């Protein structure tokens, strides 16, 4: 990435056999009808998606209208965040952000401020 965050985080190295904790996005503002396959296919247009997890009510199993998506690399996740945030899916603009897990990990990197990350 141009901001240098991927270099600072050391995420150019492949995490063989492990999920990259920095490459996780939260996707909000989904409709009840969006399922894992639909979201997977929609975001895969931009970058390869590893996993999609729609958050569901534990009792009713209905969608809570947000999901977590994992990518292979930080750069893949960042590209999707930049290109797909606000794009409509089934009539609603997607609300993409870094997952709380990724945000917590980024906060542990010296010299990287939240303002720098959020500006991208």
C-alpha positions in Angstrom: 0.0 0.0 0.0 1.1 3.6 -0.6 0.7 4.5 3.1 3.5 2.1 4.2 1.2 0.4 6.7 1.8 -3.1 5.2 5.5 -2.6 5.5 5.3 -1.4 9.1 3.2 -4.4 10.0 5.5 -6.8 8.2 2.6 -8.3 6.4 4.4 -8.8 3.1 5.6 -12.1 4.4 3.1 -14.9 3.8 1.6 -16.5 6.9 1.8 -20.1 5.7 -1.1 -22.1 7.0 -2.4 -19.3 9.2 -5.1 -16.6 8.8 -3.5 -13.2 8.5 -5.0 -11.3 11.5 -4.5 -7.9 9.8 -6.5 -9.0 6.7 -9.9 -9.0 8.3 -12.8 -6.6 7.5 -16.2 -6.1 9.1 -19.0 -5.6 6.6 -22.1 -3.9 7.8 -25.4 -2.7 6.5 -26.3 -6.0 4.9 -29.8 -7.0 4.1 -31.4 -10.1 5.7 -31.2 -11.9 2.4 -27.4 -11.7 1.9 -25.8 -15.0 2.6 -22.1 -16.1 2.8 -22.0 -17.1 -0.9 -23.5 -13.8 -2.1 -21.0 -11.8 -0.1 -18.1 -14.0 -1.0 -18.8 -13.6 -4.8 -19.4 -9.9 -4.5 -16.2 -9.1 -2.7 -14.1 -11.6 -4.7 -14.6 -9.4 -7.8 -11.9 -7.2 -6.3 -9.6 -9.5 -4.3 -9.5 -13.2 -3.3 -11.6 -13.9 -0.2 -10.6 -16.6 2.2 -13.7 -16.9 4.5 -17.0 -15.1 5.1 -18.9 -15.3 8.4 -22.4 -13.7 8.6 -23.2 -13.0 12.2 -26.4 -14.7 13.1 -28.8 -14.6 16.1 -28.0 -17.6 18.3 -31.7 -18.4 18.9 -33.4 -17.5 15.6 -30.3 -17.9 13.3 -31.4 -14.8 11.4 -28.8 -12.5 10.0 -27.8 -9.6 12.3 -26.9 -7.8 9.0 -23.2 -7.7 9.4 -20.3 -10.1 8.6 -16.6 -10.7 9.0 -14.5 -11.4 6.0 -10.9 -12.7 6.0 -8.5 -12.2 3.1 -5.1 -13.8 2.4 -3.1 -10.6 2.6 -3.4 -7.2 4.2 -3.2 -5.6 0.7 -6.2 -7.7 -0.5 -8.3 -6.5 2.4 -7.2 -2.9 2.0 -8.1 -3.0 -1.7 -11.6 -4.3 -1.0 -12.0 -1.7 1.8 -11.0 1.1 -0.6 -13.0 -0.1 -3.7 -16.1 -1.6 -2.1 -17.0 0.6 0.8 -20.3 2.3 0.0 -21.0 0.1 -3.0 -24.5 -1.2 -3.1 -25.3 -4.9 -2.5 -29.0 -5.8 -2.8 -29.9 -2.1 -2.7 -27.9 -1.1 0.4 -24.5 0.6 0.5 -21.9 -1.7 2.2 -20.3 -0.3 5.4 -16.7 -1.7 5.4 -14.2 -1.2 8.2 -11.2 -3.0 9.7 -12.4 -5.7 12.1 -11.8 -5.0 15.8 -9.2 -7.8 15.8 -7.2 -6.1 13.0 -7.6 -2.7 14.6 -6.3 -4.0 18.0 -3.3 -5.6 16.3 -2.6 -2.4 14.3 -2.6 -0.4 17.6 0.3 -2.5 18.8 2.6 -1.3 16.1 4.7 1.6 17.2 4.6 4.7 14.9 1.3 3.8 13.3 -1.5 6.1 14.4 -5.2 5.5 14.2 -5.6 8.7 12.2 -3.1 7.4 9.6 -5.0 4.2 9.2 -8.4 5.8 9.1 -7.4 8.3 6.5 -6.9 5.6 3.9 
